[in-house]
């Protein structure tokens, strides 16, 4: 197993949904992340992030990805955003982004379900 697989496996054993992404694509995800998005872990490989973003969060997430790509360290590391799945048109999540070493420039995203909008 490589470093990314080891981290995803460890987080899953701790009950955390997580994925690595680079640019606008998810590189790999653990099964808890895949379950949130009603997919198999393998289906998350190379999944475009914008494909699962809710329209309310597309602009913000695109901005954060772009700014991280430019090396801007003023991008929030924890924030709330909305996503969508086949059966849930608005899935609210809290996201924590971690820059790790030995992961080929990928970022680690840890997700937790947030309170729904009313």
Secondary structure, DSSP 8 states (H G I E B T S, - for coil): --HHHHHHHHHHHTT-EEEEEETTEEEEE-HHHHHHTTS-HHHHTTEEHHHHB-TTTHHHHHHHHHHHHTT-TTS-SEEEEEE--SS-S-EEEEEEEEE-SSSTT-EEEEEEE-----
